Amino acid sequence: MKKFIALLLAAMLMLTAVSAFAESEKDTIPYDESMHFAVVYPEGYEVTVDVDEGYVLCYMLAADESAVNMLMIVAPDNELEDIATINDLSEEEKAELAEGLIEDLYNPTWEIRTTGLGTEVIVIDEQGAEDDLVTLTALYHGYVVTMYLGHNDGSTVTEEDIALGLQFFTDMDFVSTVE
């Protein structure tokens, strides 16, 4: 009887692990012949990806009206091509980058947050704007990845919404297809 219970417990643990793995399978966004992105889309989102020469637009629209919508833009930046991530910048360079990102915004604030993998992301909140919008910006080996978070009704972007965006960055991989 004890062996049966032990086997049953082991089988349940294996099923749980397989289930978690299946939920985290990554989809591919092609960029060009040398690279693609591996991403995990949040559940309950309709996803549209437009790949054009030089950039990627990824629209993630929530089926639930109360959930945050996300727009991700990925584009290369020749001035940043030698920088792997924001982590590689000095505090002064991080501030300079953030100030450049907010210069045309209405009453913005910014801070550095960290993904689950330790990658730093600039989080910008445009406070007092008609529609609440939060922007997450990261650097990945010369590519600028920007995600806009906002609700259809203009309601406030919450900490949970920002955590969802940061999780998307945590799960995203840049994959070189050059051998």
N, C-alpha and C positions, 0 to 999 in steps of 0.2 A: 504494500500500500504506500509506504514512504517513497519507494522508487517511482511509482505512478505519479504521485503528487510532485516530486522533483522534476520528472519529465514534462508534466503538464505546465509547471511554472517555467521551465526552460523554453518550451514551445511558445508560451505566451510572450515571453521576453523577446524571442526571435521575431514573432509576428509584429510586435510593437516597433522593433528596430527597422524591419522591412517597410512597415507603413510610414514611418518617419522619413526614410530614405526616398520612398516614392513621392511623398509630398514635396520634397526639395529638389526634384529633378530640374535641371536647368534648360531653358530654351535658348536658342541661338539667334542673335541679331548679327547678320553679316555687315561688315563695314567696307572692306575692299578685299582684294586678293591676298593681302598679307595678314589680315586680322579680322577677328569677330569678337563679339561679346557673349558671354554666357550669363544669363540672368534668371532669376526666379521671380515671376510675376505674382503679385498678391492675389489671393482668391477673391472672386467676385468682381473682377475688373475686365472690361472689354479693352483689348490692346490693339493698337494700330501702329505699325512701324513704317516710316518712310526713310529710305536710305537714298541719299543723293550724293553727288560727287562732293566730298569734303565734309559732310556732316550726317548725323542720324537724328531723326525726331522720333520719339517713342511716346505715344499718347496712351495713358492708362486712365480710363474713365470708369468710375465706380457705378455698379448697378444700383447700389443703395444711395439714395439721394442725400443722406446725411454723411456719407463717407467722403473723404478728401479725394480730389482728382489730382493726377500727376502728369506733368509733361517733362520729359527728359530730352536734353539736347547734348549731343557729343560732337565736338569739333576739335581739330588739331590747332595748336597755337605754336608757331615757330619760335617765338620768344621763350617758350617754356619747355621746349623739346628735351632739354637736358635734366629736367626736374621730374623725379619719379612720382612724388606726392607732395602735398602741402607740408608734410612732416619735415621735408628736406630744406624748407625755407627758414630763415632766421625770423625772430619775432617782428623785426622791422619790415622784412619782406612780406610776411603774412599780413601785417597791417596795411602796407602799400597795396597789396593785391585786393584786400577787402575794400579799401577806400576807392579803388578804381571800379569795383563792382557796384558800389552804392552811389556813385556820384550823380546819377540821374533819377534817383528814387526820392519819394516823398517821406521825410522824417524816418530814415532807416536806422536800425540798430543792427549790430552784427556781433557774433561770437564764434569761437572755434569749438566744435563738438567732435567727438571721436566715434568711429564706427566700431562694431564688435571685433574687427580685426586690428584696431588701433590706428586706422587711417584718419587723419584729420580732415574735417569738412568745414567750410565757412557757411554758417547759417545766418541768413539775412532776413529780418522781419521789417516789413514796411508798415510802420505803426501809424495809425490815423488815416490811412488811405481809405478810399471808398470801399474797395474790395480788399479784404485781408489776404495777403499773399506772403508766403515764406519761400525763400530760395535757398537751396543747398548747392554748394559748389565744391567740387573736388578736382584734383589733378591726378592723372594717371599717365605717366611717361609721355608728356607732351600733349596730352589730350585734356581739354577742359570739359568736365561733365557737370552740367547744370540741371537741377531738377526744381521745377516750380510746383508748389503745393497750394491748392486753393479749393474752395467750395463753390458750387454753382450759385448758391444764394448769398455769397459774400461773407458768410459767417466766419468767425475766428478759427484760424488754424490752431489746433490743440497740440499739446505735448505728445499725445498718442499719434497724431498725424505726422509729426516730425520724426518720431521713433520709427514709423513705417517707412519713411523716406530713407532714414539712416540704415534700416535693415536692408532695403533694396541695394544701397551702396555696399553694405557688408557682403551680400550674396553675389554681387556682380564680379565677374572675372574678365580681364582682357586676355584673349588667347591669340598668340601669334600662329599663323598658318604657314610661315616660312620655315623651311627646313634647313 
